[in-house]
């Protein structure tokens, strides 16, 4: 379950050895195609570009 490196005292390792098993373990069910992640990245880049364009336009006026 755990790898414990103990220098000098084994009492610290016994904490993990005597620990109860977890009640539930979570698993990732599905990762999907990643389309939403790329769409969100594209949206963020568009917003950054739009903000930069507004700032540069404001300086030239």
Beta strands, then each sheet from edge to edge (+ up, - down):
end
